[in-house]
Amino acid sequence: MIAIEDKVIWITGASSGIGEEMAYQFCSKGGRLVLSARRLEELERVKANCKGKHANDISIVTLDQADPTLLLEKAKEAIAIHGYVDILVNNGGISQRSSVLDSEMEIYRRIMEVDYFAPILLSKLVLPKMLERKFGQHVVITSATGIISTPLRSAYASAKHALHGFYDALHAEVYAKNVRVTLVCPGFIQTKISYNALTGDGKKHGKVEEQIKNGYTPEDAVKKIINAVENRKEELYFGGLKEMAAIYLKRFAPSIFAKMLRKQDFK
């Protein structure tokens, strides 16, 4: 088990939802935070609401995960603040609500850029110092959709599945150097993920779905995530009974899962 106190923790997607709540809870445990997202004013709001040992020393680095060139520059800036990162929390991302037929190829490219290429770039950038210092942790907020693909989320599921492939390989490569990977696979959480999700033509979905309204609160979700980080767990699943049952059905009874999935009404 590791202590959060005094660890340098870089959180992406920190301006709202899970990322915002992680900022509050990591700060309350004494973490030294670097917060990133696109919206400076929202990051400043989150910073102002943080309380903890290093609350007055929180750093902000705005970045856009959809812009690989600018992302590289901003990522180097974030790492340079302390010279290293103990815990990288790859939380920033975007979802989708459109069928395969209705989704333009640009949607697939954009979601892969934001949800897959950006996180692995950040991990590659912080990795050398982690290996040098023989300590580090990559916390990756994937999704239950990283294990089970559902209709209207083909691009999102593809990116999340890809994260599992990359980070499983990374974990095997760096385990002996005391660098760990924690893949977090939540079900529905009360955030704006569906509201901001992309439709087939790139517009916002603009709706918060009932499953999300009835999901975990960010506070409860982050408590589970931080416990997994402290215990350096390899994977964490949590969500409603149906979501958890679906994960295990997919692994142990895929044909039954496929039949059930075809009968579900996804919106």
C-alpha positions as a Markdown table, in Angstrom:
| # | Residue | x | y | z |
|---|---|---|---|---|
| 1 | Met | 0.0 | 0.0 | 0.0 |
| 2 | Ile | 1.3 | 3.5 | -0.8 |
| 3 | Ala | 0.6 | 6.8 | 0.8 |
| 4 | Ile | -0.8 | 9.7 | -1.3 |
| 5 | Glu | 0.8 | 12.3 | 0.9 |
| 6 | Asp | 3.5 | 14.4 | -0.9 |
| 7 | Lys | 3.1 | 12.4 | -4.1 |
| 8 | Val | 3.1 | 14.4 | -7.3 |
| 9 | Ile | -0.2 | 13.6 | -9.0 |
| 10 | Trp | -1.1 | 14.9 | -12.5 |
| 11 | Ile | -4.8 | 14.7 | -13.3 |
| 12 | Thr | -6.2 | 15.2 | -16.8 |
| 13 | Gly | -9.9 | 16.1 | -17.3 |
| 14 | Ala | -9.8 | 17.8 | -13.9 |
| 15 | Ser | -12.3 | 20.5 | -14.6 |
| 16 | Ser | -15.4 | 18.5 | -14.0 |
| 17 | Gly | -16.9 | 15.1 | -13.1 |
| 18 | Ile | -14.6 | 12.4 | -11.8 |
| 19 | Gly | -11.5 | 14.5 | -12.5 |
| 20 | Glu | -12.8 | 17.4 | -10.3 |
| 21 | Glu | -13.7 | 15.0 | -7.5 |
| 22 | Met | -10.3 | 13.3 | -7.7 |
| 23 | Ala | -8.6 | 16.7 | -7.3 |
| 24 | Tyr | -10.5 | 17.3 | -4.1 |
| 25 | Gln | -9.9 | 13.9 | -2.6 |
| 26 | Phe | -6.2 | 13.6 | -3.6 |
| 27 | Cys | -5.6 | 17.1 | -2.3 |
| 28 | Ser | -7.3 | 16.2 | 1.0 |
| 29 | Lys | -4.9 | 13.3 | 1.4 |
| 30 | Gly | -1.9 | 15.6 | 0.9 |
| 31 | Gly | -1.1 | 15.1 | -2.7 |
| 32 | Arg | 0.8 | 17.7 | -4.7 |
| 33 | Leu | -1.4 | 18.3 | -7.7 |
| 34 | Val | -1.0 | 19.3 | -11.3 |
| 35 | Leu | -4.5 | 19.8 | -12.9 |
| 36 | Ser | -5.1 | 19.8 | -16.6 |
| 37 | Ala | -8.1 | 20.2 | -18.9 |
| 38 | Arg | -9.1 | 22.6 | -21.7 |
| 39 | Arg | -11.0 | 25.3 | -19.7 |
| 40 | Leu | -8.7 | 27.5 | -17.5 |
| 41 | Glu | -11.5 | 29.1 | -15.6 |
| 42 | Glu | -12.9 | 25.8 | -14.5 |
| 43 | Leu | -9.5 | 24.5 | -13.4 |
| 44 | Glu | -9.1 | 27.7 | -11.4 |
| 45 | Arg | -12.5 | 27.1 | -9.8 |
| 46 | Val | -11.5 | 23.5 | -8.9 |
| 47 | Lys | -8.1 | 24.7 | -7.5 |
| 48 | Ala | -9.9 | 27.3 | -5.3 |
| 49 | Asn | -12.1 | 24.6 | -3.9 |
| 50 | Cys | -9.3 | 22.2 | -3.0 |
| 51 | Lys | -8.4 | 21.8 | 0.6 |
| 52 | Gly | -5.3 | 20.0 | 2.0 |
| 53 | Lys | -1.6 | 20.2 | 2.9 |
| 54 | His | -0.6 | 21.4 | -0.6 |
| 55 | Ala | -3.8 | 23.2 | -1.6 |
| 56 | Asn | -1.9 | 26.5 | -2.1 |
| 57 | Asp | 0.7 | 24.9 | -4.3 |
| 58 | Ile | -1.6 | 23.3 | -7.0 |
| 59 | Ser | -0.4 | 23.9 | -10.5 |
| 60 | Ile | -2.6 | 24.3 | -13.6 |
| 61 | Val | -1.6 | 23.4 | -17.2 |
| 62 | Thr | -4.3 | 23.7 | -19.8 |
| 63 | Leu | -4.2 | 21.2 | -22.6 |
| 64 | Asp | -6.3 | 19.9 | -25.4 |
| 65 | Gln | -6.1 | 16.2 | -25.9 |
| 66 | Ala | -7.4 | 16.5 | -29.5 |
| 67 | Asp | -4.3 | 18.5 | -30.6 |
| 68 | Pro | -1.3 | 16.2 | -30.5 |
| 69 | Thr | 1.3 | 18.9 | -31.4 |
| 70 | Leu | 0.2 | 21.3 | -28.7 |
| 71 | Leu | -0.4 | 18.4 | -26.3 |
| 72 | Leu | 3.3 | 17.4 | -26.5 |
| 73 | Glu | 4.4 | 20.9 | -25.6 |
| 74 | Lys | 1.9 | 21.3 | -22.7 |
| 75 | Ala | 2.7 | 17.8 | -21.3 |
| 76 | Lys | 6.4 | 18.7 | -21.1 |
| 77 | Glu | 5.4 | 21.9 | -19.3 |
| 78 | Ala | 3.4 | 19.9 | -16.8 |
| 79 | Ile | 6.1 | 17.4 | -16.1 |
| 80 | Ala | 8.7 | 20.2 | -15.7 |
| 81 | Ile | 6.8 | 21.7 | -12.7 |
| 82 | His | 8.2 | 19.1 | -10.3 |
| 83 | Gly | 10.6 | 17.4 | -12.7 |
| 84 | Tyr | 8.7 | 14.1 | -12.4 |
| 85 | Val | 5.2 | 12.6 | -11.8 |
| 86 | Asp | 4.5 | 10.0 | -9.2 |
| 87 | Ile | 0.9 | 9.2 | -10.3 |
| 88 | Leu | -0.5 | 10.1 | -13.7 |
| 89 | Val | -4.3 | 10.0 | -13.8 |
| 90 | Asn | -5.4 | 9.7 | -17.4 |
| 91 | Asn | -9.0 | 10.8 | -17.0 |
| 92 | Gly | -9.7 | 13.2 | -19.8 |
| 93 | Gly | -11.9 | 11.9 | -22.6 |
| 94 | Ile | -15.0 | 12.1 | -24.7 |
| 95 | Ser | -17.8 | 9.6 | -25.4 |
| 96 | Gln | -20.1 | 8.9 | -28.3 |
| 97 | Arg | -23.8 | 8.4 | -29.1 |
| 98 | Ser | -24.3 | 7.3 | -32.7 |
| 99 | Ser | -24.6 | 4.2 | -34.8 |
| 100 | Val | -21.8 | 2.8 | -37.0 |
| 101 | Leu | -23.8 | 3.7 | -40.1 |
| 102 | Asp | -24.4 | 7.3 | -39.0 |
| 103 | Ser | -20.9 | 8.0 | -37.6 |
| 104 | Glu | -18.5 | 9.9 | -39.9 |
| 105 | Met | -14.9 | 8.7 | -39.9 |
| 106 | Glu | -13.8 | 11.9 | -38.4 |
| 107 | Ile | -15.6 | 10.9 | -35.2 |
| 108 | Tyr | -13.6 | 7.8 | -35.0 |
| 109 | Arg | -10.3 | 9.7 | -35.5 |
| 110 | Arg | -11.2 | 12.4 | -33.0 |
| 111 | Ile | -12.2 | 10.0 | -30.3 |
| 112 | Met | -9.2 | 7.8 | -30.8 |
| 113 | Glu | -7.0 | 10.9 | -30.6 |
| 114 | Val | -8.6 | 12.1 | -27.3 |
| 115 | Asp | -9.3 | 8.8 | -25.6 |
| 116 | Tyr | -6.4 | 6.7 | -26.7 |
| 117 | Phe | -3.4 | 8.5 | -28.3 |
| 118 | Ala | -3.4 | 11.3 | -25.8 |
| 119 | Pro | -3.3 | 9.1 | -22.7 |
| 120 | Ile | -0.5 | 6.9 | -24.1 |
| 121 | Leu | 1.5 | 9.9 | -25.1 |
| 122 | Leu | 1.3 | 11.3 | -21.5 |
| 123 | Ser | 2.3 | 7.9 | -20.1 |
| 124 | Lys | 5.3 | 7.6 | -22.4 |
| 125 | Leu | 6.4 | 11.1 | -21.4 |
| 126 | Val | 6.3 | 10.5 | -17.6 |
| 127 | Leu | 7.7 | 6.9 | -17.9 |
| 128 | Pro | 11.4 | 7.6 | -18.1 |
| 129 | Lys | 11.5 | 9.4 | -14.7 |
| 130 | Met | 9.3 | 6.8 | -13.2 |
| 131 | Leu | 11.8 | 4.1 | -14.3 |
| 132 | Glu | 14.8 | 6.2 | -13.1 |
| 133 | Arg | 13.2 | 6.7 | -9.7 |
| 134 | Lys | 11.9 | 3.2 | -9.5 |
| 135 | Phe | 8.4 | 4.3 | -8.6 |
| 136 | Gly | 5.3 | 5.4 | -10.5 |
| 137 | Gln | 1.7 | 4.6 | -11.2 |
| 138 | His | -0.5 | 5.1 | -14.3 |
| 139 | Val | -4.1 | 5.4 | -13.3 |
| 140 | Val | -6.3 | 5.0 | -16.4 |
| 141 | Ile | -10.0 | 5.8 | -16.3 |
| 142 | Thr | -11.4 | 3.5 | -19.0 |
| 143 | Ser | -14.9 | 2.2 | -18.7 |
| 144 | Ala | -17.0 | -0.9 | -18.5 |
| 145 | Thr | -17.2 | -0.2 | -22.2 |
| 146 | Gly | -13.5 | -1.1 | -22.3 |
| 147 | Ile | -14.6 | -4.7 | -21.7 |
| 148 | Ile | -18.1 | -4.8 | -23.1 |
| 149 | Ser | -19.0 | -3.0 | -26.4 |
| 150 | Thr | -22.5 | -1.7 | -26.7 |
| 151 | Pro | -24.5 | -0.1 | -29.5 |
| 152 | Leu | -24.1 | 3.6 | -30.3 |
| 153 | Arg | -20.6 | 3.6 | -28.8 |
| 154 | Ser | -18.4 | 1.9 | -31.4 |
| 155 | Ala | -15.7 | 4.6 | -31.4 |
| 156 | Tyr | -15.7 | 5.0 | -27.7 |
| 157 | Ala | -15.6 | 1.3 | -27.0 |
| 158 | Ser | -12.8 | 0.9 | -29.6 |
| 159 | Ala | -10.6 | 3.5 | -27.8 |
| 160 | Lys | -11.3 | 2.0 | -24.4 |
| 161 | His | -10.5 | -1.5 | -25.6 |
| 162 | Ala | -7.3 | -0.1 | -27.1 |
| 163 | Leu | -6.3 | 1.4 | -23.7 |
| 164 | His | -6.5 | -2.1 | -22.1 |
| 165 | Gly | -4.3 | -3.5 | -24.8 |
| 166 | Phe | -1.6 | -0.9 | -24.4 |
| 167 | Tyr | -1.6 | -0.7 | -20.6 |
| 168 | Asp | -1.6 | -4.5 | -20.1 |
| 169 | Ala | 1.5 | -4.6 | -22.2 |
| 170 | Leu | 3.0 | -1.6 | -20.3 |
| 171 | His | 2.3 | -3.1 | -16.9 |
| 172 | Ala | 4.1 | -6.3 | -17.8 |
| 173 | Glu | 7.1 | -4.4 | -19.1 |
| 174 | Val | 7.6 | -2.1 | -16.1 |
| 175 | Tyr | 6.4 | -4.1 | -13.1 |
| 176 | Ala | 9.9 | -5.2 | -12.0 |
| 177 | Lys | 10.8 | -1.5 | -11.8 |
| 178 | Asn | 8.1 | -0.8 | -9.3 |
| 179 | Val | 5.9 | 1.0 | -11.8 |
| 180 | Arg | 2.3 | 0.0 | -11.8 |
| 181 | Val | -0.9 | 0.4 | -13.9 |
| 182 | Thr | -4.4 | 0.7 | -12.5 |
| 183 | Leu | -7.2 | 0.3 | -15.0 |
| 184 | Val | -10.4 | 1.7 | -13.7 |
| 185 | Cys | -13.6 | 0.4 | -15.4 |
| 186 | Pro | -16.6 | 2.2 | -13.9 |
| 187 | Gly | -20.2 | 1.8 | -15.0 |
| 188 | Phe | -22.6 | 4.8 | -14.9 |
| 189 | Ile | -21.5 | 7.8 | -12.9 |
| 190 | Gln | -23.4 | 11.0 | -12.5 |
| 191 | Thr | -21.3 | 13.2 | -14.8 |
| 192 | Lys | -22.0 | 15.1 | -18.1 |
| 193 | Ile | -20.3 | 12.4 | -20.2 |
| 194 | Ser | -23.5 | 11.7 | -22.2 |
| 195 | Tyr | -24.3 | 15.4 | -22.5 |
| 196 | Asn | -20.9 | 16.1 | -24.1 |
| 197 | Ala | -20.8 | 12.9 | -26.1 |
| 198 | Leu | -20.4 | 13.2 | -29.9 |
| 199 | Thr | -23.1 | 12.3 | -32.3 |
| 200 | Gly | -22.4 | 11.0 | -35.8 |
| 201 | Asp | -21.8 | 14.5 | -37.3 |
| 202 | Gly | -19.7 | 15.7 | -34.4 |
| 203 | Lys | -22.4 | 17.7 | -32.5 |
| 204 | Lys | -23.0 | 17.3 | -28.8 |
| 205 | His | -25.5 | 14.7 | -27.7 |
| 206 | Gly | -26.9 | 17.2 | -25.3 |
| 207 | Lys | -28.7 | 14.8 | -23.0 |
| 208 | Val | -28.0 | 13.3 | -19.6 |
| 209 | Glu | -29.4 | 9.8 | -19.7 |
| 210 | Glu | -31.4 | 8.2 | -16.9 |
| 211 | Gln | -28.8 | 5.5 | -16.3 |
| 212 | Ile | -26.3 | 8.2 | -15.6 |
| 213 | Lys | -28.6 | 10.2 | -13.4 |
| 214 | Asn | -29.1 | 7.0 | -11.3 |
| 215 | Gly | -25.4 | 6.1 | -11.3 |
| 216 | Tyr | -22.7 | 6.4 | -8.8 |
| 217 | Thr | -22.0 | 9.9 | -7.4 |
| 218 | Pro | -18.5 | 11.2 | -8.3 |
| 219 | Glu | -17.7 | 11.3 | -4.6 |
| 220 | Asp | -18.4 | 7.6 | -4.1 |
| 221 | Ala | -16.7 | 6.6 | -7.3 |
| 222 | Val | -13.5 | 8.4 | -6.5 |
| 223 | Lys | -13.4 | 6.9 | -3.0 |
| 224 | Lys | -13.2 | 3.5 | -4.7 |
| 225 | Ile | -10.6 | 4.8 | -7.2 |
| 226 | Ile | -8.3 | 6.2 | -4.6 |
| 227 | Asn | -8.5 | 3.0 | -2.6 |
| 228 | Ala | -7.5 | 1.1 | -5.7 |
| 229 | Val | -4.6 | 3.5 | -6.3 |
| 230 | Glu | -3.4 | 3.2 | -2.7 |
| 231 | Asn | -3.5 | -0.6 | -2.9 |
| 232 | Arg | -1.9 | -0.5 | -6.4 |
| 233 | Lys | -4.7 | -2.7 | -7.8 |
| 234 | Glu | -4.3 | -3.7 | -11.5 |
| 235 | Glu | -8.0 | -3.4 | -12.3 |
| 236 | Leu | -11.1 | -2.0 | -10.7 |
| 237 | Tyr | -14.7 | -2.6 | -11.7 |
| 238 | Phe | -17.7 | -1.0 | -10.2 |
| 239 | Gly | -21.2 | 0.0 | -11.1 |
| 240 | Gly | -24.7 | -1.3 | -11.0 |
| 241 | Leu | -25.6 | -5.0 | -10.8 |
| 242 | Lys | -26.5 | -5.2 | -14.5 |
| 243 | Glu | -23.2 | -3.6 | -15.6 |
| 244 | Met | -21.1 | -5.9 | -13.4 |
| 245 | Ala | -23.1 | -9.0 | -14.5 |
| 246 | Ala | -22.5 | -8.0 | -18.1 |
| 247 | Ile | -18.7 | -7.8 | -17.6 |
| 248 | Tyr | -18.6 | -11.3 | -16.2 |
| 249 | Leu | -21.0 | -12.7 | -18.8 |
| 250 | Lys | -18.9 | -11.3 | -21.5 |
| 251 | Arg | -15.8 | -13.1 | -20.1 |
| 252 | Phe | -17.3 | -16.4 | -19.2 |
| 253 | Ala | -20.5 | -16.8 | -21.3 |
| 254 | Pro | -20.0 | -14.5 | -24.4 |
| 255 | Ser | -22.8 | -16.1 | -26.5 |
| 256 | Ile | -25.3 | -15.4 | -23.7 |
| 257 | Phe | -24.0 | -11.9 | -23.3 |
| 258 | Ala | -24.4 | -11.3 | -27.1 |
| 259 | Lys | -28.0 | -12.4 | -27.1 |
| 260 | Met | -28.8 | -10.2 | -24.1 |
| 261 | Leu | -27.1 | -7.2 | -25.7 |
| 262 | Arg | -29.1 | -7.5 | -28.9 |
| 263 | Lys | -32.3 | -7.2 | -26.9 |
| 264 | Gln | -31.3 | -4.1 | -24.9 |
| 265 | Asp | -32.6 | -0.6 | -25.8 |
| 266 | Phe | -29.6 | 1.7 | -26.0 |
| 267 | Lys | -30.0 | 5.5 | -26.6 |
